[in-house]
């Protein structure tokens, strides 16, 4: 499944998206763990959000076929 990446997430993934298999039916929290395992740089971020179908997703939500997933790293501003 394709996951879109922005900001620091793009740098960690090495591009504007990444692909992980067998995500249907797992939770967003499970996805978060898979990302940290596959891409250790995500574990170094203070936090990162995952959006599912254009809305911030909670860790207990399940991924379904056709979902659009986006990793949103922390944003610094001033």
C-alpha positions, 0 to 999 in steps of 0.5 A: 500500500502506498503511503504519502510522505511530507517534510521530514517524513519524506527525508526518512522515507527517501522520497515522496511515498513509501510502500508497505505490504499487508496493511489492510486490517491492521491498526494505525498504531500497528502501522506506526510500529511497522514504520519505526521498524522499517525506517528507524528515522521515524523513531527519532522524531518527537512525534508524527501523525498519520492521516487516513482519508484526509483526516487525522487517524487515531491509533485504534482505527483499522486500515481498510482497502482503498484508504489513502494514508499520509505521514505528517511529521511535527511542524516547527514554526515561529 
